[in-house]
Amino acid sequence: MIEYDTEHNLTIKKILIQEIPGFIDSDFYESLNVKPISKPRAHSYFHNPRATPNDPVIYMLFQNEQLIGFRTIMPDLVKLPGKEIKFGWCSGNWIDPKHRRRGYSKILLDSAYEDWQQKLMYTNFARESHLLYNKTSYFKLLKKRIRTRFYGNVDVTELLKNRSFYKYLKPTIPLINIFFKLACRFKRIFFRPFKLKAYSIFTEQHYPANFYVQDLAPESLFARSDAELKWMAKHPWLSDQPDYKKTNYPFSLFEADHKIWYVSIRTGNEVAGKLILSSRNGNLKLLYNFAQNISEIAAKAIINLCYENRMKTFSVMDVAITKELSKLRKPFIFNKTYQMGIYATFEINDNGQLYIHDGDGDYMFT
């Protein structure tokens, strides 16, 4: 699929789901100076149970046959009582720095907006993309969320380097880092993991057989099935393969330390709750919470996991687990909150009753 803008000598080339294998194995893909999609992400898109063969998912913008930008879309479904709505997540957006502030991101967005019958969503993790979407009249806030991040043995440089005042603090950063490390060590020395007398906790790093229990899944807006959770587990977007260090792809790809954690909480022989979390370089985040009725126990299991594996940070948006974490002793030295949101171009009339998991959207993969 190709669109032309002869006035500005622009061409938009689109790749459909069914075209992905041929595209990433082609000489054309290899010839691109910047890859519009990584091979792990492409395989994930291709195997997405909610995608159909004719879904356009990669939009490449060329000027005089040179790639100057791209956008990727991840197909998904909203599942409301009695009906499903097909839509696409705005998942990746990049414009060559030499061509920015010329409206090219908007051209790609408009093309996707039309192709997807004006049904798109995004989450505001990327500040630049959020500013672009805000300038359009397409998106409205669907769900406001608060993300809380708990900090343990954190590098202050990583924490502050993007702040405007960082240059003034830079000479003192080594001393601040020493203080933080001492505070974290002190906290760990006096912290004791929780003893969950009536419960047993099982943690695995590969998707376990019979992990999904329908009775534990809350009614949610995106209603992930067992098959979809397996797809997510089998097709991560991050890879520990050294060859991917050399790939000229502008988003995260190579990560030597990346794990998915599957936690089962049982009382005797009965399954009481389940959690899915991911960690990247010591930073843990909650993805799926199937332990709605035992939030306190789930929070304690998460804290124990953080302690035993020396996690640097833990991030969570789930309201009930965040509330329980605020009451409990933790091996962290402080926490910080961030305003988050899910935005949609179309109306969803569920009256806010359906649950949204932390990992919904592409947050599971990133």
SULWOZI-V421061 format. One record per residue. N is the residue number from 1. RES is the residue in one letter. OMEGA is omega as a letter, one per 20 degrees, with the letter a starting at -180 (NA if undefined). D_FIRST is the distance of its C-alpha to the first C-alpha in Angstrom with 2 decimals. Layout:
# SULWOZI-V421061
n: {N	N}
res: {RES	RES}
omega: {OMEGA	OMEGA}
d_first: {D_FIRST	D_FIRST}
This chain:
# SULWOZI-V421061
n: {1	2	3	4	5	6	7	8	9	10	11	12	13	14	15	16	17	18	19	20	21	22	23	24	25	26	27	28	29	30	31	32	33	34	35	36	37	38	39	40	41	42	43	44	45	46	47	48	49	50	51	52	53	54	55	56	57	58	59	60	61	62	63	64	65	66	67	68	69	70	71	72	73	74	75	76	77	78	79	80	81	82	83	84	85	86	87	88	89	90	91	92	93	94	95	96	97	98	99	100	101	102	103	104	105	106	107	108	109	110	111	112	113	114	115	116	117	118	119	120	121	122	123	124	125	126	127	128	129	130	131	132	133	134	135	136	137	138	139	140	141	142	143	144	145	146	147	148	149	150	151	152	153	154	155	156	157	158	159	160	161	162	163	164	165	166	167	168	169	170	171	172	173	174	175	176	177	178	179	180	181	182	183	184	185	186	187	188	189	190	191	192	193	194	195	196	197	198	199	200	201	202	203	204	205	206	207	208	209	210	211	212	213	214	215	216	217	218	219	220	221	222	223	224	225	226	227	228	229	230	231	232	233	234	235	236	237	238	239	240	241	242	243	244	245	246	247	248	249	250	251	252	253	254	255	256	257	258	259	260	261	262	263	264	265	266	267	268	269	270	271	272	273	274	275	276	277	278	279	280	281	282	283	284	285	286	287	288	289	290	291	292	293	294	295	296	297	298	299	300	301	302	303	304	305	306	307	308	309	310	311	312	313	314	315	316	317	318	319	320	321	322	323	324	325	326	327	328	329	330	331	332	333	334	335	336	337	338	339	340	341	342	343	344	345	346	347	348	349	350	351	352	353	354	355	356	357	358	359	360	361	362	363	364	365	366}
res: {M	I	E	Y	D	T	E	H	N	L	T	I	K	K	I	L	I	Q	E	I	P	G	F	I	D	S	D	F	Y	E	S	L	N	V	K	P	I	S	K	P	R	A	H	S	Y	F	H	N	P	R	A	T	P	N	D	P	V	I	Y	M	L	F	Q	N	E	Q	L	I	G	F	R	T	I	M	P	D	L	V	K	L	P	G	K	E	I	K	F	G	W	C	S	G	N	W	I	D	P	K	H	R	R	R	G	Y	S	K	I	L	L	D	S	A	Y	E	D	W	Q	Q	K	L	M	Y	T	N	F	A	R	E	S	H	L	L	Y	N	K	T	S	Y	F	K	L	L	K	K	R	I	R	T	R	F	Y	G	N	V	D	V	T	E	L	L	K	N	R	S	F	Y	K	Y	L	K	P	T	I	P	L	I	N	I	F	F	K	L	A	C	R	F	K	R	I	F	F	R	P	F	K	L	K	A	Y	S	I	F	T	E	Q	H	Y	P	A	N	F	Y	V	Q	D	L	A	P	E	S	L	F	A	R	S	D	A	E	L	K	W	M	A	K	H	P	W	L	S	D	Q	P	D	Y	K	K	T	N	Y	P	F	S	L	F	E	A	D	H	K	I	W	Y	V	S	I	R	T	G	N	E	V	A	G	K	L	I	L	S	S	R	N	G	N	L	K	L	L	Y	N	F	A	Q	N	I	S	E	I	A	A	K	A	I	I	N	L	C	Y	E	N	R	M	K	T	F	S	V	M	D	V	A	I	T	K	E	L	S	K	L	R	K	P	F	I	F	N	K	T	Y	Q	M	G	I	Y	A	T	F	E	I	N	D	N	G	Q	L	Y	I	H	D	G	D	G	D	Y	M	F	T}
omega: {a	r	a	r	a	a	a	r	a	r	r	r	a	r	r	r	a	a	a	a	r	a	a	r	a	r	r	r	a	a	a	r	r	a	a	r	r	r	r	r	r	r	r	r	a	a	a	a	a	r	r	a	a	r	r	a	r	r	a	a	r	r	a	r	r	r	a	r	r	r	r	a	r	a	r	r	r	a	r	r	r	r	r	r	r	r	r	r	r	a	r	a	a	r	r	a	a	a	a	a	r	r	a	r	r	r	r	r	r	r	r	a	r	a	a	r	r	a	r	r	r	r	a	r	r	a	a	r	r	r	r	a	a	a	r	r	a	a	r	r	r	a	r	a	r	r	r	r	r	a	r	a	a	r	a	r	r	a	a	a	r	r	a	a	a	a	r	a	a	a	a	a	r	r	r	r	r	r	a	a	r	r	r	r	r	a	a	a	a	r	r	r	a	r	a	a	a	a	r	a	r	a	r	a	r	a	a	r	r	r	a	r	a	a	a	a	r	r	a	a	a	r	r	r	r	a	a	r	r	r	r	a	a	a	r	r	r	a	r	r	a	a	a	r	a	a	r	a	a	r	a	r	a	r	a	a	r	a	r	a	r	a	r	r	a	r	a	r	a	r	a	a	r	a	r	r	r	r	r	r	r	r	a	r	r	r	a	a	r	r	a	a	a	a	r	r	r	r	r	r	r	r	r	r	r	a	a	a	r	r	r	a	r	a	a	r	a	a	a	a	r	r	r	r	a	a	a	r	a	r	r	a	r	r	a	r	a	r	r	r	r	a	a	r	a	a	r	a	r	r	r	a	a	a	r	r	r	a	a	a	r	a	r	a	a	NA}
d_first: {0.00	3.81	6.99	10.42	13.92	16.26	19.33	18.88	16.95	14.13	10.51	8.26	5.99	5.11	6.92	8.06	11.84	12.16	10.40	12.80	15.81	14.36	12.77	16.14	18.13	16.48	18.29	15.36	15.87	19.59	19.41	18.10	21.22	20.14	18.35	15.79	17.02	20.22	20.56	22.84	20.53	17.58	20.04	21.11	17.71	17.22	20.74	20.67	22.54	21.00	17.34	15.70	13.27	10.34	11.04	8.54	11.14	10.42	9.52	10.64	12.26	13.46	16.39	17.64	15.55	17.29	15.86	17.73	16.43	14.40	14.51	14.51	15.03	17.41	17.47	21.01	23.39	26.34	29.12	31.60	34.57	33.38	29.64	26.50	23.83	20.37	19.09	17.56	19.73	18.97	19.73	19.13	18.92	19.81	20.24	22.10	25.71	25.98	23.28	24.39	25.85	23.63	21.48	18.36	18.49	18.65	15.54	13.55	15.70	15.19	11.42	12.15	15.16	13.53	10.97	14.06	16.32	18.38	19.45	19.54	22.50	23.83	27.14	28.81	29.51	27.81	29.83	27.43	24.54	27.17	28.28	24.82	24.37	27.94	27.31	24.88	26.25	23.69	25.61	29.09	31.23	31.17	33.62	35.84	36.90	39.33	38.78	42.06	42.28	45.56	46.56	48.80	49.10	46.53	46.20	47.02	45.01	41.80	42.93	43.75	41.87	39.34	42.16	43.45	46.99	46.19	47.52	50.88	51.18	49.98	53.54	54.58	51.59	53.46	56.33	54.09	52.35	55.78	56.74	53.60	54.12	57.76	56.94	54.39	56.90	59.61	57.43	56.63	60.31	61.39	58.44	59.03	56.27	56.60	58.48	56.82	59.78	58.45	54.93	53.47	50.26	48.05	45.36	42.84	39.93	37.94	36.71	39.92	40.27	40.92	40.14	38.54	41.16	39.93	43.16	42.64	39.14	39.48	37.51	34.46	31.45	28.97	31.39	30.45	31.63	33.24	30.15	28.04	30.77	30.88	27.13	27.71	30.74	29.20	26.03	27.20	25.20	28.33	29.81	33.25	32.15	33.50	30.68	28.39	30.77	29.30	25.62	24.38	22.77	23.86	24.70	27.32	26.99	30.36	33.29	36.37	37.90	35.57	36.78	36.17	39.48	40.20	43.47	45.45	48.50	51.13	54.48	56.42	54.22	52.09	48.69	49.03	45.74	42.80	40.80	37.72	37.75	36.15	37.76	36.47	39.12	41.76	39.91	39.81	37.91	38.02	34.88	36.09	39.50	40.89	44.42	44.69	48.30	49.60	48.10	51.24	51.25	47.53	48.18	51.09	49.06	46.44	49.23	50.82	47.54	47.20	50.82	50.86	47.76	48.65	45.45	45.10	43.39	42.39	39.83	39.80	38.62	40.21	42.99	45.57	45.38	45.44	48.54	50.25	49.46	51.13	54.37	54.51	55.75	53.00	52.84	50.95	52.53	50.47	47.34	44.97	42.75	39.32	37.73	34.44	32.26	29.33	27.41	25.29	23.59	25.05	28.56	29.98	33.47	35.17	37.98	37.52	39.01	36.31	36.51	33.83	34.22	34.18	31.38	28.95	25.59	24.83	28.51	29.25	27.18	28.03}
